[in-house]
Amino acid sequence: MPSPVSLRLSEATAEKVRRIAALEHRSFAEMVRVLADEALKMREFPHLVFSDGPTGRRASFRDGLDVWEIIEPYLLAGKDWLALRQSYPDTDEATLRAAIRYYEAYPAEIEARIALNQTP
């Protein structure tokens, strides 16, 4: 359950949040929540960014791969490390392990993205 929080933002920051909220058809409070969630995730996983795409925002590595793309073959193979390694032979081990850690921290987010990809 969300915890109510009171905070003060500079007028410039508040205006930026209002603009983004309007573009995304969200309330100011919902936009602050989304921005805070993304900021915390990027602090927890410094190699990640959040990008917009045709299916919405998603966690991506700075090199361009989405976390769900990396995790999909791993899950389809029953969480088999070797299958993941073989699916992404040119991706360094640290990136693959970070993708697994992100999935373990936010499984519902990644599983929803994978399900969306598998829908015809």
C-alpha positions as CSV (number, residue, x, y, z in Angstrom):
1,M,0.0,0.0,0.0
2,P,1.4,3.4,-0.9
3,S,2.6,5.7,1.9
4,P,1.5,9.3,1.7
5,V,4.4,11.6,1.7
6,S,4.6,15.4,1.7
7,L,7.5,17.0,-0.2
8,R,8.6,20.3,-1.5
9,L,9.9,20.7,-5.1
10,S,11.4,23.7,-6.6
11,E,9.0,25.5,-9.0
12,A,11.1,24.5,-12.0
13,T,11.1,20.8,-11.0
14,A,7.4,20.9,-10.3
15,E,6.7,22.4,-13.7
16,K,8.8,19.7,-15.4
17,V,6.9,17.0,-13.5
18,R,3.6,18.7,-14.6
19,R,4.6,18.7,-18.2
20,I,5.7,15.1,-18.2
21,A,2.5,14.1,-16.4
22,A,0.4,15.9,-19.0
23,L,2.2,14.2,-21.8
24,E,1.6,10.8,-20.2
25,H,-1.9,11.5,-19.1
26,R,-1.1,11.0,-15.4
27,S,-1.8,12.9,-12.3
28,F,1.0,14.9,-10.7
29,A,1.2,12.5,-7.7
30,E,1.3,9.4,-10.0
31,M,4.1,11.0,-12.1
32,V,6.2,11.7,-9.0
33,R,5.7,8.1,-7.9
34,V,6.8,6.8,-11.4
35,L,9.8,9.1,-11.5
36,A,10.8,8.1,-7.9
37,D,10.5,4.4,-8.7
38,E,12.6,4.7,-11.8
39,A,15.3,6.8,-10.0
40,L,15.5,4.2,-7.2
41,K,15.9,1.4,-9.8
42,M,18.6,3.2,-11.7
43,R,20.4,3.9,-8.4
44,E,20.1,0.2,-7.5
45,F,21.2,-0.9,-11.1
46,P,23.5,1.9,-12.4
47,H,23.8,0.4,-15.9
48,L,20.1,0.6,-16.5
49,V,18.0,3.4,-18.1
50,F,14.3,3.5,-18.7
51,S,13.2,4.1,-22.3
52,D,10.0,4.7,-24.1
53,G,8.9,2.4,-26.9
54,P,5.7,1.2,-28.7
55,T,4.7,-0.9,-25.7
56,G,5.6,1.7,-23.0
57,R,8.6,2.3,-20.8
58,R,10.9,-0.5,-20.0
59,A,14.2,-1.1,-18.3
60,S,17.1,-1.3,-20.7
61,F,20.9,-1.5,-20.5
62,R,22.8,1.5,-21.7
63,D,24.0,-0.7,-24.7
64,G,20.5,-1.0,-25.9
65,L,19.3,-4.5,-24.8
66,D,16.1,-4.6,-22.7
67,V,16.2,-6.6,-19.5
68,W,13.2,-8.6,-20.6
69,E,14.9,-9.5,-23.9
70,I,17.9,-11.0,-22.0
71,I,15.7,-12.8,-19.4
72,E,13.2,-14.3,-21.8
73,P,15.5,-17.2,-23.0
74,Y,16.7,-17.7,-19.4
75,L,13.1,-18.2,-18.2
76,L,12.1,-20.3,-21.2
77,A,15.1,-22.6,-20.4
78,G,14.0,-23.0,-16.8
79,K,16.4,-20.4,-15.5
80,D,19.3,-22.2,-17.1
81,W,22.5,-20.0,-16.9
82,L,24.1,-21.9,-19.8
83,A,21.1,-21.3,-22.1
84,L,21.3,-17.6,-21.2
85,R,25.0,-17.5,-21.9
86,Q,24.5,-19.2,-25.3
87,S,21.6,-16.9,-26.2
88,Y,23.9,-13.8,-25.7
89,P,27.5,-15.0,-26.4
90,D,28.7,-11.4,-27.1
91,T,27.2,-10.0,-23.9
92,D,29.5,-9.8,-20.9
93,E,28.8,-11.9,-17.9
94,A,28.3,-8.8,-15.6
95,T,25.4,-7.6,-17.8
96,L,23.8,-11.0,-17.9
97,R,24.1,-11.3,-14.1
98,A,22.7,-7.8,-13.6
99,A,19.7,-8.8,-15.8
100,I,19.1,-11.8,-13.6
101,R,19.4,-9.6,-10.4
102,Y,16.9,-7.1,-11.8
103,Y,14.5,-9.9,-12.7
104,E,14.8,-11.3,-9.2
105,A,14.1,-7.9,-7.8
106,Y,11.2,-7.0,-10.1
107,P,9.8,-10.3,-11.5
108,A,6.3,-9.1,-12.2
109,E,7.6,-6.2,-14.3
110,I,9.8,-8.4,-16.5
111,E,7.3,-11.3,-16.7
112,A,4.6,-8.8,-17.9
113,R,7.0,-7.6,-20.7
114,I,7.8,-11.1,-21.7
115,A,4.0,-12.0,-21.8
116,L,3.4,-8.9,-23.9
117,N,6.1,-10.0,-26.4
118,Q,4.6,-13.5,-26.6
119,T,1.1,-12.2,-27.4
120,P,0.4,-12.5,-31.1
